Amino acid sequence: MDITASQILESAPRRFRPEKASNVTSTFHFIITGDENFGYTINIADGKCTLAKELIGTPSCTITTKAKTYIELETGKANPQMALMMGKVKISNIGEMMQFAKCFRRFDESYLVTTDDGPQTTENTHTIKTRSPRKGPLEGVTVIDFTRLLPGPLATQMLADMGADVIKVEDPDSPDYIRSFEPMIDGTSAFYYALNRNKRSLAVNFLSPEGKQIITDLVKKADVFIEQYRPGVMKNFGLDYESLKQINPRIIYVSITGYGQESSKSQAAGHDLNYISIAGMLSVTGDANGYPIIPGFQLADIAGGSYMAVNAVTAALYKREKTQTGEWLDVAMTDSVLPFMALPFAEHQATGAKHPRGKFQLAGGQANYNIYKCADGKFIALGSLEPKFWNAVCKRLGKPEWQEKIIGGVDIQASIQKELQQIFLAQTREEWIKFFATDDICLTPINEIDELTTDTYLRERK
């Protein structure tokens, strides 16, 4: 059936979730243009939702978009973030809109049909999907996964890969929103698949009485509970550590946040870029002009969140074998990436040194530990730090005078680096790999992303 924007908006009171709106008082104006032209007002107050087929009152937030776009957004055919970035939808107050969205179940055609008892929904039904049995050192460990996006899901996937039975819990009306990120595979994001293999899936409204009982029953038998909300949110849900340990004193509870449970920034929003900036990591790497370079991958999310959470879980499981009690583990991603600065910070503490970006010994300051472009536009990584490796490079290139200069200052390093770059531009990347094939000098190709699946080493390691 053809669904209209007005039908979707008029279903809002039937999709309203009062348990999510106890502290919400807002007025929203929806201005729809294009194939349909109208303005509706949705008001939330005192745990109730009302709709008016006109624009009334002073809005907390105004949403303006074309009818086609609105329908695609509500039916899951368009990504909200992309629509916002591309200007297809205009929102006057993003914070208010995010709070608003949490107060409603996802739209589907069942909300267009009502009975005397209200809309036909299945909000309290639940099924824990199965998975193939998997062997590993964590076999027998049950993990309840309340995380979303990248850090937590990757951590729990690693635990699942090691044999743990991971149950990923999602609110059916507000699931892990990485599901809607492009690119899509059969209607689900490729990113979601990349972070959630080997898990079981549970869709449940955990704020309803029935849903809370389902989670309580799971906690009684679980070993680990991992969440990734801002401090205080799980307490509002009644799912904080203090509450859960009353149900299961052996539960290991892991909280992954950007800035920890107790700090002046604990309630601040943040992303990977913010965490590595506070930890000083962007003070080390930079371009020739001294501007910081954003890594093309999520260092804090993965190294500070995912891997550190896995470390925390395995260490806590070992401790529990001796103490028989669980504990609450506070994993702050900013704290956890600070060790990346161990060497440059140690040098600074010892000598007061503060190198320009890109000039620390292991960040581009050494000619023998650097990246060079080749004739075909591809790159190689030279990591000949130790004298035996560097001397072999000098011998093969006919540059014995460079051997003693590698301990030289910034100007000497810059001079050798410039000359090396000219040398490497004389041949292609593969030609240089073959040229040095019999030399033990720490030289590797810099694989492009489309070369990962064909790299000999990575294929050997499966």
N, C-alpha and C positions, 0 to 999 in steps of 0.2 A: 504494500500500500504506500501511497505517497504521503509523506509526513510534512506538515507545515511548521514553520517557526512558532506560530501562535499556539498550535496544539502542544508543542513541547513546553512552552512557557506556562500554559494553562494547566499543565500536569504538575507544576512545581509544588503546590500544596500537598498533593498526594505523594510526592517523592520526599517530602520534608522529613528530617530526622531530628526530633526534639531533643534526643539525648546528646546531640552534638551542638545544640544551640542554647544551652542553659545560661550562658553568659554573653549572648549575642543580642545586640539591639542595633539594627541597621535598616536603611531604606535604599533600595536599588532601583535605578531607572534603566530600562532596556529600550533602546531606540533601534528599531529594525527597519532597514531600507531595502531597496531592490525589488524583488518579486512581491514582497509584502512590505507595507509601510504602516507602522504603528508604534505606539509607545506604551509600555506596560510598567507598572510599579509593583515590586515585591517587597513586602515589609516583614521583618523578623523582630519579634518582641515577646518577652515573657514566655519563651519556649513555644511560640506559635508563629505560623506563616500565613499571611494573607496576600491576595493578589488583586490589583485593580487594573482595569483595561484602559488606563489613562495615566499620564504622568502627574503625580500629585506629591506634594511635600518637598522638602529639601533633601536631595539624595546624599547618602554617604558615599555612593559610587555610581557612576554612569557608564554603561556599556553600550557602545555603538558599533554596529556591524551590519552587513548585508544578510538577508534571510538565508541565502544559500550557505554562506560561511557559518552562520549560527547552527544550522541543521547539521552540517558536517562536523562541527565541534562537539555537539551534543550526542551525535551518533557514533563518535569515535573514528570518523573518516578523516579528520584533520588534527594536527598537533597544535595544542593551545599555544605553546611557546613560539613555534614557528609562525603561527597566525599573528601573534602579537608583534614579533620582530619584523614581519613583513608588512605591518600596518593594516592587515585585513580586519583586525578588531582593535578598537580603542577602549581602554579602561582607565578611568580617571584616578582610581585608587587601587593599586595592585594588592596591597595588604588586606583591604576590606574584601576584595574579590576572592582571595585565597580562603579567607575565613568563611565567606558566603558559600563557596563551592563545597566545603566540608559538611555543610548542613543538609545536603541533598543526595539522595541515591542517584545512581546513574540512570539516565533515561533509557527505556526500551519500550517497545510497542505495548507491553502489558499495562503500562500506565495510561493508555488511551481507553482501556476497558475497566469499568468500575462495577461493583456490585453493591448490594446494601451494606456489606461489611467493609467496603472500601476497595482500593485497587487490588488487582490480582498480582501478588508478589510472593517471592519465596525467600524473603530476607533472612529467615532463621534456619533455613535448610543448610546442611553442611556435609561435605564429603572430603575426606582426606585421601587424595589421589595416591595411588601406589607407585612404586619404583622397583626396578630390578635390584635384587640383593647385591650388595657390594662388599667385598672383603677389604680389610685394612686394619691398622693398629687401633682405630677408634670404633671398631665394630662393637655394638652393644651400647654405645653412647647415644642418647637421644638429645637433639638440639631443637629448641623452639626458636624460630627465626622471625623477629619482628622488625627486620631492617628493610631498607629500600635503597634505590639508586645503586651506588657503586661500592663503598667501603664494606658495609656489613654483608651484602649479598656475596661478594667475592670471598670474604672470610668464611662464611658458612658453606660456600661451595667447596672451598679447600677442605673443610672439615668433612663434608660429604664424600669428597674424593678419597679421604683417608678412612672411610668406612662408617662414619657417623650417620645416624638416621636423622636427617634434617627435615623439619616440618616448617615450611614457609607459610606464615599466616598473613593473609591479606583481607582487608575489609572489602567485600564485594562491591561496595558503592564508592570506595576510595582506595583502589589497589595501588600497588607499586607503580608510580607514574612513569617509570622508565619503559613500561610496556608500550607507551604511545610514541616513543621517540623513533624517528626515521633513522635508518631504513627498516622496512617492515618485511617479515617473512610470514606469509599466511595470516596476516592480521595482527601479528605480535612483533614487537621490536627485536631486531637481531641482537641488540644490547642486552635485552632481558634474557634471551637464550644463552648468551655468553657468560652470564653471571649466576645462572640458576639451575644448572644441570645437576642430576643425581639427588634432587630434593623431592620430597612429597609436598603437595600443595593443599592448603586449607583456606577456603573462603568462608568467613564467618563475621557477623556483626558482633564483635567482642564487647561492645558497650551495652548490648541488650542482656537481660537476665539469662536467657538461654545461652547466648554467646559466652558470657562470663563463666557459666558453669562448664562449658566445653573447654575453655582455656584452663580453668581450675583443675579439671580432670587430667588434662595433659601435663600440667605442672607437677602434679602428684607423682608422676612416673618419669619426669624428665631429669636430665643431668645438667643441661646448660640452657640458659635463656639469654638471647642477645637482642638488644634494642638499639635504635639509632635516632631517638627523638631528642629534642632540647631538654635540658634538665627541668624536672618538674612535671613534664607532660605525662609520663607513665604513672606518676603518683595520682594525677587527676583521673587517669583511667582505672586506678585501683590495681595497677600491675607493676608497682615499684618493688624494689628488692625487699623492703621491710614487710610488705604485704605477702609476697610470694614465699619468703622464708618461713612464714607461719604455716604455710601449706606444706612446704618441703624444705626442711633445714639443710639438706644436702645440695640444694640448687646453687649452681655457679651462675651468677648474673653479671653480664657484660654490658656496659653502656659505652657506646662509641659516639663521641662528640668532637667538635672542632676545638673547643677551649676548656674542656673538663667540667666537672660537676660544680666546683667551687672556685670561681675566679671573677674578676670584675667584668670579663667578657663572656661569661658562661651563657648568657642569653642572647649574645650577638649572633647575627647570621654570618655565615662564612662559607667559602669554598676553598678548594685546593690551593688556588693562587694566593689567597689570604694567609693560609697556614704556613706556606713555605716562605712568604715574605716576612712574616713575623719571626720565623726561625732563622732568618738571615741568609737563606740559600740563594736568594736573588742578588745578594751582594757579591757573590763569587763569580757567577757566569755573566757574560755580557758580550756585546759586539765591539767592533773596533772603535766606536764612538763612546764606549762606556755605558751604553744603555743596557739595562737588564734584559735577559732573554727568557721568555716564557717557555718552559719545557713543553714538549708536545704530548705529554702523558701526565697522569695524575699521581705525582710523587707522594703527597701527603695522604690522599685517599687510600692508596694501595699499600705503600710502605708503612705509613703511620697509622692507618686504620685497619686494613685487611690483615696484613702480616702481623701487626702487633696484637690484634684481637686473637688470632690463631695462637700466637705465643702465650697470651694471657690464659686462654682456655686450656691448653695442654699443660702449662705449669700448674694451674689451679686443680686440674684433674689429678695430677701427681700428688699435690699437697693433700687433696681430699682423701687419697688412699691412706694417708697417715693420720689425718685428724678426724675423718668421717663427717666433716662439716663443709658447707659451701661458703662462698663469700661474694662480695660485690667488687667488680673490677672496673675502674674508671680509666678508660682508654681515650686520651685526648690526642687528636691527630697532630696538633701543633707541637706538643711536648715530644711526641714520638718521632718527629722528623728532625729534631734538634741534633741527634747524633750524626746526621749527615755532615754537620759542620765541625765534627770532632777535630780534624787535622788543621783546617785554616784557623779555627778558633784557638786551638792550642798554640799555634805559632804566634797568633796575636797576643795571647796572654803572656807568652814567654819573652817576646821581643818587641811587642807594640806594633808589629808590622800590619799594615793595612794596604793590601794590593789593589790596584785598579781592577775593575771587573775584567775577567778573562786573563789575568796575569798571575794568579796563584799557580804554583808549580803544576798542579794537577787539573787546572781549569783553563789551560791554553797558554800558560806562561813559559813552558818548556818546548823547544823545537823537537825534542825526541819523544814527546808525549803530546801528540797533536793530530789534527785532521788535515788532509791534503786533497785537493781537487786534481782529477786526472783528465786526460785528453778528451775522454768521452762525456765529461760533465759529471761523472760519478766520483765517489770519494773513497778514500782509504783511511783507516785509523792506525797510526803508528804509536806503539806503546813501549818503545825501547828505553825504559827508564834506567835499568842497570847497565853498568859499563860494558859487560860482555855482549849484551844485545846491541847497544849503540855502536860499539867497535865493529861488530859484524856488518852493520849498515854502512858505516864509513868505508870499510874495506871493499864492499861490493860496489859502492858508488865511486870509488877512487878518490875519496876525500879523507885521507888519514889525518890531515891537519885539524879536522873537526873533533877528533877523539878527546882532546884535553879541554876543548872549549865548551863542552857541555855543562860544565859547572860555572860558566861565565854569567855575567849579569844580564839585565834586561836588554841592553843594546846588542850584546853578542847573540843572545837567543833570537832576537828579532831578525838579525842579519842572516843567521843560519836558516831560520824558518822561511825567510823570503827566497833564499837560494834553493832550498829544498822544494818549495812550491813550484818554482820554475822547472826543476828537474822532473817532478812528477807530472807536470803538464805535457811532457814529451810522449807519454804512452797512455793507453787506456788502463782502466782499473784492473781488468783481467790480465793484461800484459804484465803489470807490476806484480800481481799475485803469482804469476808463473815465474817471473824473474827472480823473486825471492823465495820460491817454493822450497828450496833445500836449506834455507837459512832460518835459524831459530831466533827470530828478532821481534816477536809480538806484533805482527802485521796482519790486519784483517780487512776484508771489504766492509764498507758500510752498506748493509742491505737496505734496499728500498722496500716499502711495505709489500709490494707485489712479488718480492723475491723470497719472502719468508718460507713459503710452502715448498720451494725448490732448493733451499739451502741444504747442502750435503750433511752438515753437522746436525741441524735441527731434524732432518728426516731420520738420521741414524738414531737420535734420541727419542723419536716418536713423540 
